[in-house]
């Protein structure tokens, strides 16, 4: 029998998500004759407005500080490539893993984590702000292009993976756990009334692959950007596990190689080392746990896709190094402090003057509660790119902090 168009020829393990058995979409739609549900989701994400805005949103360095630094968009594409590689090795659905990787940062504010911290503080009286929950809000509500529904109407498995890629959010009783011990974010609580995403269980192998791909990408590429920015040096990397060994190997094999090529060589070795470790460790976990279907993956008592113990220690040391020398570097912190001020002033101004927002953001606000107004303003401000936020601040205020 000829396989259906769109389903491809890649074999899938018994524990993979089967696109032919998707739990469907919140709003019924005819199936595509040429694409699986997850290929369709991937395409909808790529064509969304939120995805395009990632081009001008901060990863570590603001977009105007240099053309070669990662943005949220280039980071997302790198995560997608790594997620597909891991999914292929584990014999699960590559398209679902790719869709989740492409969507995982849609909810980020301008100015990276600095923007998220400020918006969360401003929204604390109104339910807080969480970029992961905001990604769900974007794909289920804020994208408004389709005639028959708000959002992108993604498949259940895509929404589940987007929300739970880092693990369960609640215990069996529905009480939030870990970072959500004090309650689930607004967007997740709201959507849970529409669809049950099984928040007390683990996500699919595909979602777990996308989550670990994010860790791999930013650890490797923030090293690259830190070197490019002059915040760290090759000499400082000699004592780091995995990176130091890669540096010695490159110098021994290519004596006299120029620094830019040295950096590329160590970054590619770093990515390869982490990816191969994840694949080996995850295959061992799958053999040990032996899930016979995706339901058994969800009901497992642990994350299946991850680093070995030794690699986890290595990654922790790399993260510690990056925090001390890149993310918390004095000039980076100064710029991010100024960025927080810009975001705060934009939020407060639009909260006090909601008619200053574009018309499409003002609908149904007359007589609304402060909670509704604050959420609308947070949605508007969070959706801004770095560039638009700076231009909007300059339009509204006499002085805009220097973000360099």
HELIX and SHEET records of a PDB file:
HELIX    1   1 UNK A   19  UNK A   21  5                                   3    
HELIX    2   2 UNK A   37  UNK A   46  1                                  10    
HELIX    3   3 UNK A   49  UNK A   53  1                                   5    
HELIX    4   4 UNK A   54  UNK A   56  5                                   3    
HELIX    5   5 UNK A   63  UNK A   65  5                                   3    
HELIX    6   6 UNK A   72  UNK A   89  1                                  18    
HELIX    7   7 UNK A   94  UNK A  103  1                                  10    
HELIX    8   8 UNK A  112  UNK A  122  1                                  11    
HELIX    9   9 UNK A  124  UNK A  126  5                                   3    
HELIX   10  10 UNK A  131  UNK A  137  1                                   7    
HELIX   11  11 UNK A  138  UNK A  142  3                                   5    
HELIX   12  12 UNK A  156  UNK A  164  1                                   9    
HELIX   13  13 UNK A  178  UNK A  180  5                                   3    
HELIX   14  14 UNK A  186  UNK A  192  1                                   7    
HELIX   15  15 UNK A  205  UNK A  229  1                                  25    
HELIX   16  16 UNK A  235  UNK A  239  5                                   5    
HELIX   17  17 UNK A  243  UNK A  253  1                                  11    
HELIX   18  18 UNK A  259  UNK A  289  1                                  31    
HELIX   19  19 UNK A  294  UNK A  298  1                                   5    
HELIX   20  20 UNK A  309  UNK A  322  1                                  14    
HELIX   21  21 UNK A  323  UNK A  327  3                                   5    
HELIX   22  22 UNK A  330  UNK A  352  1                                  23    
HELIX   23  23 UNK A  354  UNK A  356  5                                   3    
HELIX   24  24 UNK A  359  UNK A  361  5                                   3    
HELIX   25  25 UNK A  370  UNK A  382  1                                  13    
HELIX   26  26 UNK A  386  UNK A  396  1                                  11    
END                                                                             
